[in-house]
Amino acid sequence: LSQKSACRRTNMHSTCPASKVKSAAPSPFCLVQDGVDLNRNFGFDWTKLSDTCAHIYPGTQPFSEPESQAIRKVLFDYQVHASMGFHTRATGSRPALLIHPFASPQKNNTT
């Protein structure tokens, strides 16, 4: 992959020193590792990670990013009780995925 074709799993907020971003090995998914992985910045099953340069860095705390705060606000404002995410891949013959926290020890999300 070239830098131009790299995906971005994170927001654009700098979390990693510039010298570490340039020297860090690419993640298996993306070349760009700086920023917060918004898929991991929610209150359900949030886990602290000290490596701010990791491609899965979840932020300093749940809902620490304006993007996840905005989604939370919409869910509360409209009193959404359940949702389902269906994610598709952009690579030819690979099948679509139904993503859910199957390994989560939590049973109810109250955050």
QUIDA-V295557 format. One record per backbone hydrogen bond with DSSP energy under -0.5 kcal/mol. NH is the residue of the N-H (numbers start at 1). CO is the residue of the C=O. If there is no record, write none. Layout:
BEGIN
nh=NH co=CO
nh=NH co=CO
END
This chain:
BEGIN
nh=5 co=2
nh=6 co=2
nh=6 co=3
nh=11 co=36
nh=20 co=17
nh=21 co=17
nh=22 co=18
nh=23 co=19
nh=24 co=20
nh=27 co=30
nh=32 co=7
nh=33 co=31
nh=37 co=57
nh=38 co=9
nh=38 co=36
nh=40 co=37
nh=41 co=38
nh=45 co=43
nh=46 co=43
nh=52 co=50
nh=54 co=51
nh=57 co=54
nh=63 co=41
nh=64 co=61
nh=69 co=65
nh=70 co=66
nh=71 co=67
nh=72 co=68
nh=73 co=69
nh=74 co=70
nh=75 co=71
nh=76 co=72
nh=77 co=73
nh=78 co=74
nh=79 co=76
nh=80 co=75
nh=85 co=99
nh=86 co=84
nh=87 co=85
nh=87 co=97
nh=92 co=90
nh=94 co=91
nh=97 co=87
nh=99 co=85
nh=99 co=97
nh=102 co=100
nh=104 co=101
nh=110 co=108
END
